[in-house]
């Protein structure tokens, strides 16, 4: 085996989540190495405007040229059809190629390598990874001080403690027709699951069928393309997409169940994106959820490395937000599945309309009185503990509004019934006009 490479922060995975973490760490002054390999499947994916905004906010620019302008999406769900929504279609292979180059343009070292093994170093001395690069005949050892797991659903999970939604498989087929036409997509619910179809002006077409593997007999991989097309042949919204020649570019089946890892971080490692929590792919929520956990990761890692006394708060910050996002999106998906009543007794729909629980996705306003708690917050270049006001709608707490800490004002207002504004104006740093504005803001939030 070759001599071991030595690196500081290593990110496993070069998808959007890993790239966002790497770019964020570079802006904080850290040297970062990204390990990644090209995607096996040349897919088309649909993303929302908020995903594009999140990518832009993270500093990604060149790769966005692989995302088309908003295009019409026809939705047929619970027997109702509409064409009011749009989505932006992404040529994922092109996006990943551009992103790989963009990372290097921002000073991120990118190694095209597959991770064969990863284990913590002895005595807490970093991590030891075995990697395989295409140009090397033998695996190579790499030592890293900090590891970010961002390999998406391919990332291995601990053998126990993983939270999983109903087992789900997404079957994908991509074909290539003649260039022409506009970008468009469609989604439709079916007795055995749901389908998503997309077409790009260059002629590429994608068919996607999401099913419950326990309720449907899947064919061998060689027959998968024909199986998908046959299943969609009687679906009206799929017919325009089936016009693409039958010779597929690729067809595969991949797991797409919602998954939450029991541990999402430690003192020298962190899970982000789908490696931490993978959402049901329904309506493109998966990419948005993946970005949500990745955007917070750079400041968490920076705190762990540079402010060790705040490390417990940084780990708690990441854990609470990952788990909170997972539960919220799981319940949103449950409510969306519950809208389809035509096949409520079918295995696919019955399992998903009851998972993960019966709690509301969003707590009703005013269902719990505001209270002050000490919780981790982002304060400039670190995460630290601070007093926040926790409500039913904001379970992680509100720290400040326009730079004004909220907890001292809320405490002062509660202690002076009938004289709330005057009491708030006595809080250091809160002038009378500011106190009045904050009082109106609290009323608007339903706190009083």
C-alpha positions as CSV (number, residue, x, y, z in Angstrom):
1,X,0.0,0.0,0.0
2,X,1.2,3.5,-0.8
3,X,2.4,6.0,1.9
4,X,-0.6,7.5,3.8
5,X,-1.9,10.9,2.7
6,X,-2.5,13.4,5.4
7,X,-5.4,15.8,5.3
8,X,-7.3,18.1,7.7
9,X,-11.0,18.1,6.9
10,X,-12.2,15.4,4.4
11,X,-15.7,15.4,2.9
12,X,-16.9,12.1,1.6
13,X,-19.2,12.8,-1.3
14,X,-19.3,15.5,-4.0
15,X,-23.0,16.0,-4.4
16,X,-24.9,19.2,-3.4
17,X,-24.7,18.5,0.4
18,X,-21.0,17.8,0.4
19,X,-20.2,20.7,-1.9
20,X,-22.2,23.1,0.3
21,X,-20.2,22.0,3.4
22,X,-16.9,22.3,1.6
23,X,-17.6,25.8,0.2
24,X,-18.8,27.0,3.6
25,X,-15.7,25.7,5.3
26,X,-13.5,27.4,2.7
27,X,-15.2,30.7,3.5
28,X,-14.4,30.1,7.2
29,X,-10.7,29.7,6.3
30,X,-10.4,25.9,6.4
31,X,-8.6,23.7,3.9
32,X,-10.9,21.0,2.7
33,X,-10.5,17.8,0.6
34,X,-13.5,16.3,-1.1
35,X,-13.5,12.6,-2.1
36,X,-16.0,11.6,-4.7
37,X,-16.8,9.4,-7.8
38,X,-19.1,10.1,-10.7
39,X,-22.7,9.1,-10.3
40,X,-23.6,5.7,-11.9
41,X,-27.0,6.8,-13.1
42,X,-27.5,9.8,-15.5
43,X,-30.7,11.1,-14.0
44,X,-33.0,14.0,-14.4
45,X,-34.2,15.5,-11.1
46,X,-36.8,18.1,-10.3
47,X,-36.0,20.9,-7.8
48,X,-38.0,23.8,-6.5
49,X,-37.1,27.5,-6.5
50,X,-36.1,27.3,-2.8
51,X,-33.5,24.6,-3.7
52,X,-32.0,26.9,-6.3
53,X,-32.0,29.8,-3.8
54,X,-30.3,27.6,-1.2
55,X,-27.6,26.6,-3.7
56,X,-27.0,30.2,-4.7
57,X,-26.9,31.3,-1.1
58,X,-24.2,28.7,-0.5
59,X,-22.0,30.2,-3.2
60,X,-22.8,27.7,-6.1
61,X,-23.0,29.5,-9.4
62,X,-21.5,27.6,-12.4
63,X,-23.3,24.4,-11.7
64,X,-26.7,26.1,-11.8
65,X,-26.4,26.3,-15.6
66,X,-27.4,22.6,-15.5
67,X,-30.7,23.5,-14.0
68,X,-33.4,24.6,-16.5
69,X,-35.7,27.6,-16.1
70,X,-39.0,26.9,-14.4
71,X,-41.2,24.6,-16.6
72,X,-44.8,23.4,-16.2
73,X,-45.6,20.4,-14.1
74,X,-48.9,18.6,-14.4
75,X,-50.0,17.0,-11.2
76,X,-52.7,14.3,-10.9
77,X,-53.3,13.4,-7.3
78,X,-56.3,12.0,-5.5
79,X,-58.3,12.2,-8.7
80,X,-57.6,16.0,-9.2
81,X,-55.5,17.3,-12.1
82,X,-53.8,20.6,-12.2
83,X,-51.1,22.4,-14.2
84,X,-50.6,25.4,-11.9
85,X,-47.2,24.4,-10.5
86,X,-43.8,24.6,-12.0
87,X,-40.4,23.0,-11.2
88,X,-36.9,23.3,-12.5
89,X,-35.4,20.2,-14.1
90,X,-31.8,19.3,-13.4
91,X,-29.5,17.3,-15.7
92,X,-27.8,15.7,-12.7
93,X,-24.8,14.3,-14.5
94,X,-24.0,17.7,-16.0
95,X,-24.7,19.4,-12.6
96,X,-22.2,17.1,-10.8
97,X,-19.5,17.7,-13.4
98,X,-19.8,21.4,-13.2
99,X,-20.0,21.2,-9.4
100,X,-16.8,19.2,-9.2
101,X,-14.9,21.8,-11.2
102,X,-16.5,24.7,-9.3
103,X,-15.3,23.3,-6.0
104,X,-11.7,23.3,-7.4
105,X,-12.1,26.8,-8.7
106,X,-12.9,27.8,-5.1
107,X,-9.8,26.2,-3.7
108,X,-11.2,22.9,-2.6
109,X,-9.0,19.9,-3.3
110,X,-11.0,17.2,-5.1
111,X,-9.8,13.6,-5.3
112,X,-11.7,11.2,-7.6
113,X,-11.7,8.2,-5.3
114,X,-13.9,5.6,-3.7
115,X,-13.8,5.1,0.1
116,X,-13.3,1.5,0.8
117,X,-13.1,1.7,4.6
118,X,-13.3,4.4,7.3
119,X,-12.5,4.0,10.9
120,X,-11.5,6.3,13.8
121,X,-7.8,6.6,14.5
122,X,-6.4,5.1,17.7
123,X,-6.6,7.2,20.8
124,X,-8.8,9.8,19.2
125,X,-6.1,10.7,16.8
126,X,-8.3,11.5,13.8
127,X,-9.5,9.0,11.2
128,X,-8.0,6.5,8.9
129,X,-9.6,5.9,5.5
130,X,-8.7,3.4,2.7
131,X,-9.4,5.0,-0.6
132,X,-9.2,3.7,-4.2
133,X,-8.3,6.1,-7.0
134,X,-8.8,5.0,-10.6
135,X,-5.1,5.7,-11.5
136,X,-3.8,3.6,-8.6
137,X,-3.6,-0.2,-8.7
138,X,-3.6,-0.5,-4.9
139,X,-5.7,1.2,-2.3
140,X,-4.2,4.1,-0.4
141,X,-4.4,5.1,3.2
142,X,-5.6,8.6,4.1
143,X,-5.5,10.1,7.6
144,X,-7.9,12.9,8.3
145,X,-8.5,15.0,11.4
146,X,-12.2,15.6,10.7
147,X,-14.5,13.6,8.4
148,X,-17.8,14.8,6.9
149,X,-20.0,11.9,5.7
150,X,-22.0,13.3,2.7
151,X,-22.3,10.2,0.5
152,X,-26.1,10.4,0.5
153,X,-28.2,7.2,0.7
154,X,-25.0,5.2,-0.2
155,X,-23.4,6.1,3.2
156,X,-23.4,3.1,5.5
157,X,-25.5,3.4,8.7
158,X,-24.9,1.8,12.1
159,X,-26.3,-1.7,12.4
160,X,-28.8,-0.6,15.1
161,X,-30.9,2.4,16.0
162,X,-31.7,3.6,12.5
163,X,-35.2,5.1,12.0
164,X,-36.8,3.9,8.8
165,X,-40.0,4.8,7.1
166,X,-42.0,2.2,5.0
167,X,-39.7,0.3,2.7
168,X,-39.7,2.1,-0.6
169,X,-38.0,1.5,-4.0
170,X,-37.8,3.9,-6.9
171,X,-37.5,2.5,-10.3
172,X,-35.8,4.8,-12.8
173,X,-35.5,4.7,-16.6
174,X,-33.8,7.3,-18.8
175,X,-34.2,7.4,-22.6
176,X,-32.9,9.7,-25.3
177,X,-35.0,11.0,-28.1
178,X,-34.6,13.6,-30.7
179,X,-34.0,17.2,-29.5
180,X,-37.0,19.4,-29.4
181,X,-40.0,20.5,-27.4
182,X,-39.9,22.3,-24.0
183,X,-38.9,21.1,-20.6
184,X,-41.9,19.7,-18.7
185,X,-42.8,17.1,-16.0
186,X,-45.7,15.3,-14.6
187,X,-46.6,13.5,-11.4
188,X,-49.5,11.1,-10.8
189,X,-50.7,8.8,-8.1
190,X,-51.3,5.1,-9.0
191,X,-52.8,2.1,-7.1
192,X,-49.4,0.7,-6.4
193,X,-47.5,4.0,-5.8
194,X,-46.8,7.1,-7.8
195,X,-45.0,8.1,-11.0
196,X,-42.9,11.1,-12.0
197,X,-42.0,11.9,-15.6
198,X,-39.7,14.6,-17.1
199,X,-38.5,15.7,-20.5
200,X,-35.6,18.1,-21.4
201,X,-35.4,20.1,-24.6
202,X,-32.3,18.1,-25.6
203,X,-34.5,15.0,-25.9
204,X,-33.6,13.3,-22.7
205,X,-36.6,11.7,-20.9
206,X,-36.9,10.2,-17.4
207,X,-39.6,7.9,-16.1
208,X,-39.7,7.2,-12.3
209,X,-41.9,4.8,-10.5
210,X,-42.0,4.7,-6.7
211,X,-43.5,1.5,-5.2
212,X,-43.5,-0.7,-2.1
213,X,-41.2,-3.7,-2.7
214,X,-43.3,-5.9,-0.5
215,X,-46.4,-5.4,-2.5
216,X,-45.1,-5.7,-6.1
217,X,-42.9,-8.3,-7.8
218,X,-39.9,-6.7,-9.4
219,X,-38.3,-8.2,-12.5
220,X,-34.6,-8.9,-13.0
221,X,-32.5,-5.8,-13.7
222,X,-32.2,-6.6,-17.4
223,X,-36.1,-6.4,-17.7
224,X,-36.5,-3.3,-15.5
225,X,-36.8,-0.8,-18.4
226,X,-39.5,-2.7,-20.1
227,X,-41.3,-3.2,-16.7
228,X,-41.4,0.5,-16.0
229,X,-42.7,1.4,-19.5
230,X,-45.3,-1.3,-19.3
231,X,-46.6,-0.1,-15.9
232,X,-46.9,3.4,-17.2
233,X,-48.4,2.5,-20.6
234,X,-52.0,3.0,-19.3
235,X,-51.2,6.2,-17.4
236,X,-52.6,9.2,-19.4
237,X,-50.1,11.7,-18.1
238,X,-47.2,9.4,-19.0
239,X,-48.1,8.9,-22.6
240,X,-46.2,12.0,-24.0
241,X,-43.1,10.8,-22.2
242,X,-43.3,7.2,-23.5
243,X,-42.9,8.5,-27.1
244,X,-39.2,8.4,-26.5
245,X,-37.5,5.4,-28.3
246,X,-37.5,2.3,-26.1
247,X,-33.8,1.7,-26.1
248,X,-32.9,3.0,-22.7
249,X,-29.7,4.7,-21.6
250,X,-30.1,3.1,-18.2
251,X,-32.6,1.6,-15.9
252,X,-32.2,0.7,-12.2
253,X,-33.9,0.3,-8.9
254,X,-32.8,2.1,-5.8
255,X,-34.0,2.4,-2.2
256,X,-35.8,5.6,-1.4
257,X,-37.3,5.0,2.1
258,X,-37.0,7.8,4.6
259,X,-34.1,7.1,6.9
260,X,-32.7,8.9,10.0
261,X,-29.3,7.9,11.4
262,X,-29.3,7.4,15.2
263,X,-26.1,9.5,15.6
264,X,-25.4,12.5,13.2
265,X,-22.2,13.8,14.7
266,X,-19.3,13.6,17.2
267,X,-16.2,15.6,18.2
268,X,-14.4,14.9,14.9
269,X,-17.1,13.8,12.5
270,X,-20.5,14.9,11.1
271,X,-23.2,13.4,8.9
272,X,-25.0,15.8,6.5
273,X,-27.5,15.6,3.8
274,X,-29.1,12.2,3.0
275,X,-26.3,10.5,5.0
276,X,-27.9,12.0,8.1
277,X,-31.5,11.9,7.1
278,X,-33.0,10.9,3.8
279,X,-36.6,12.0,3.0
280,X,-39.3,10.4,1.0
281,X,-38.6,11.7,-2.6
282,X,-42.2,12.9,-2.8
283,X,-42.5,16.3,-4.5
284,X,-38.7,17.0,-4.5
285,X,-38.6,17.4,-0.7
286,X,-35.5,15.2,-0.5
287,X,-33.1,17.6,-2.1
288,X,-34.4,20.5,0.0
289,X,-34.1,18.5,3.2
290,X,-30.6,17.5,2.2
291,X,-29.5,21.1,1.7
292,X,-31.1,22.1,5.0
293,X,-28.8,20.0,7.1
294,X,-25.8,20.8,5.0
295,X,-26.2,24.6,5.2
296,X,-25.7,24.6,9.0
297,X,-22.8,22.1,9.0
298,X,-19.9,24.5,8.3
299,X,-20.5,26.6,11.4
300,X,-21.0,23.4,13.5
301,X,-17.7,22.0,12.3
302,X,-15.9,25.4,12.8
303,X,-17.1,25.5,16.4
304,X,-16.0,21.9,17.0
305,X,-12.5,22.7,15.7
306,X,-12.0,26.2,17.0
307,X,-14.2,26.6,20.1
308,X,-13.9,23.2,21.9
309,X,-15.7,24.5,25.0
310,X,-18.8,25.0,22.9
311,X,-18.6,21.6,21.2
312,X,-21.5,20.0,23.2
313,X,-23.7,22.9,22.1
314,X,-22.6,22.6,18.5
315,X,-23.4,18.8,18.5
316,X,-26.8,19.4,20.1
317,X,-27.5,22.2,17.5
318,X,-26.9,19.9,14.6
319,X,-28.7,16.9,16.2
320,X,-31.8,18.8,17.1
321,X,-32.2,20.4,13.7
322,X,-31.6,17.2,11.8
323,X,-34.1,15.2,13.9
324,X,-36.6,18.1,13.8
325,X,-36.4,18.4,10.0
326,X,-36.8,14.7,9.6
327,X,-40.0,14.5,11.7
328,X,-41.5,17.6,10.0
329,X,-40.9,16.3,6.5
330,X,-42.1,12.8,7.4
331,X,-45.4,14.2,8.7
332,X,-45.8,16.5,5.7
333,X,-45.4,13.4,3.5
334,X,-47.9,11.5,5.6
335,X,-50.5,14.2,5.1
336,X,-49.9,14.3,1.4
337,X,-50.3,10.6,1.1
338,X,-53.4,10.7,3.2
339,X,-55.1,12.9,0.5
340,X,-55.3,9.9,-1.8
341,X,-58.4,8.0,-0.7
342,X,-59.1,6.0,-3.8
343,X,-56.6,3.2,-2.9
344,X,-56.4,3.7,0.9
345,X,-56.5,0.0,1.5
346,X,-53.7,-0.8,-0.9
347,X,-50.4,-1.7,0.9
348,X,-48.5,1.3,-0.5
349,X,-51.0,3.9,0.7
350,X,-52.0,2.2,3.9
351,X,-48.5,2.2,5.3
352,X,-47.7,5.8,4.3
353,X,-50.8,7.4,5.6
354,X,-50.1,6.3,9.1
355,X,-46.3,6.9,9.4
356,X,-44.5,8.2,11.4
357,X,-47.2,9.1,13.9
358,X,-50.5,10.9,14.4
359,X,-49.0,14.2,15.5
360,X,-49.6,17.3,13.3
361,X,-46.9,18.4,10.9
362,X,-47.2,22.0,12.2
363,X,-48.3,22.6,15.8
364,X,-51.4,24.9,15.9
365,X,-50.6,28.5,16.8
366,X,-51.1,29.1,20.5
367,X,-51.3,25.4,21.4
368,X,-48.5,25.9,23.9
369,X,-47.6,29.0,25.9
370,X,-44.2,30.6,25.1
371,X,-41.4,29.8,27.5
372,X,-37.8,30.8,27.9
373,X,-35.1,28.1,27.5
374,X,-31.3,27.9,27.1
375,X,-30.6,26.5,23.6
376,X,-27.7,26.5,21.1
377,X,-27.7,29.4,18.7
378,X,-25.4,30.7,15.9
379,X,-23.4,33.7,17.2
380,X,-21.0,35.0,14.5
381,X,-18.3,32.3,14.0
382,X,-19.5,29.8,16.6
383,X,-22.5,28.1,18.2
384,X,-23.1,28.8,21.8
385,X,-25.9,28.6,24.4
386,X,-28.3,31.5,24.7
387,X,-31.8,32.2,26.1
388,X,-34.5,31.8,23.4
389,X,-38.3,31.9,23.5
390,X,-39.7,28.5,22.6
391,X,-43.2,28.2,21.1
392,X,-45.4,25.6,19.5
393,X,-44.6,27.1,16.0
394,X,-40.9,27.6,16.8
395,X,-39.9,24.5,18.8
396,X,-36.1,25.3,18.4
397,X,-36.7,28.8,19.8
398,X,-36.4,32.4,18.7
399,X,-33.2,34.1,19.8
400,X,-33.4,37.6,18.4
401,X,-35.4,39.7,15.9
402,X,-33.4,42.2,13.8
403,X,-30.6,41.9,16.3
404,X,-32.8,42.4,19.4
405,X,-32.7,39.5,21.9
406,X,-36.2,38.4,22.5
407,X,-36.1,36.5,25.8
408,X,-35.4,39.5,28.1
409,X,-38.2,41.4,26.5
410,X,-40.7,38.5,26.8
411,X,-39.7,38.1,30.5
412,X,-40.1,41.8,31.2
413,X,-43.5,41.9,29.4
414,X,-44.8,38.9,31.4
415,X,-43.8,40.5,34.7
416,X,-45.7,43.7,34.1
417,X,-49.3,43.0,33.0
418,X,-50.8,46.2,31.6
419,X,-47.4,48.0,31.5
420,X,-45.7,45.7,29.0
421,X,-44.2,48.3,26.7
422,X,-42.9,50.4,29.5
423,X,-41.3,47.3,31.1
424,X,-39.7,46.3,27.8
425,X,-38.3,49.8,27.4
426,X,-36.4,49.3,30.6
427,X,-34.4,46.3,29.2
428,X,-30.9,47.5,28.3
429,X,-30.5,48.3,24.7
430,X,-34.2,48.6,23.9
431,X,-35.4,52.1,23.3
432,X,-39.1,53.0,23.9
433,X,-39.9,53.0,20.1
434,X,-38.1,49.7,19.8
435,X,-40.1,48.2,22.7
436,X,-43.4,49.3,21.1
437,X,-42.4,47.7,17.8
438,X,-41.4,44.4,19.5
439,X,-44.7,44.4,21.5
440,X,-46.6,44.6,18.2
441,X,-44.4,41.8,16.8
442,X,-45.1,39.6,19.8
443,X,-48.9,40.2,19.4
444,X,-48.6,39.3,15.7
445,X,-46.9,36.0,16.7
446,X,-49.8,35.3,19.0
447,X,-47.6,35.3,22.1
448,X,-49.9,37.8,23.9
